[in-house]
Amino acid sequence: MINKVACILMIVLGQTSWSQSQDRSVINGKITANTSDLEGVYVINAQTEVMTTTDETGAFSIAAKEGDTLVFSSIQFKENRVLITAENFSDLHFTVKLNMVMHQLQEVVVRNYNGINATSLGIIPQGQKRYTEAERKLHTATALNPEANAGTMAGGSISADPMFNFLSGRTAMLKKEVIVEKKEVFMKLLERMFSMDHFVNRLQIPLEYVKGFEYYAVDNDKFTAILNSKNKTSTEFLLAELAVKYKEIIASENK
């Protein structure tokens, strides 16, 4: 009896899904903006999650029906949502206006903590720079200390340590440590933002190449700037673009 009910439900659900897809028709349109770079903008049907991208002229085609919402999104444009009407299907000049993102990375979020912070409490001196562990080592190795030999000569002398560190290569080594440390921070942020399933199944990166792709992504200054802004939508779009390039590299190396 239970098996029969399950079969009936599967048939009903299948017919419902099929009928919904049959209700939708292809709608053709074009995006416009104050730029000639209109290629690669994502066009997503919010109801079916079907996605396509615009060509170099800004044109696109996607299955939809009256009442569906099309989402237009890209790194260089502000997201725009358009509710589809019956007239849009017969409109030969169906266009969607997109606005450029201006100063996207200069966004400032202001929260009111009533002026209470470590500086106001006297824990940290006003204007003091905060260093990471690697940055602190580099600063110590390169900073001149006018009091290093104070008392040995009138007025003291300048410490020679920075020169010795430079000539011995220690300064260069510490600079590399700072770079590696920053990349590790970005790696952790990237892994917290996206699961392994996203890399393997969504981006189609082979499992054994995922870690290499992460290093490839955080080596891109544009990507780390977007990643550091914690804008997941923009980060995901750029990550997808980098994934395409990375898979091309894999393919060329495996020839």
NORPEKA-V427352 format. One line per field, one symbol per residue. ss: DSSP state (H for helix, E for strand, - for the rest). A space follows every 50 residues. Layout:
ss=???
This chain:
ss=-HHHHHHHHHHHHHHHHHHHHHH-EEEEEEEE---------EEEE----- EEE-----EEEEEE----EEEEEE--EEEEEEE--HHHHH----EEE--E ---HHH--------------------------HHHHHHHHHH-------E --E-------HHHHHHHH-HHHHHHHHHHHHHHHHHHHHHHHH--HHHHH HH----HHHHHHHHHHHH--HHHHHHHH---HHHHHHHHHHHHHHHHHHH HHH--
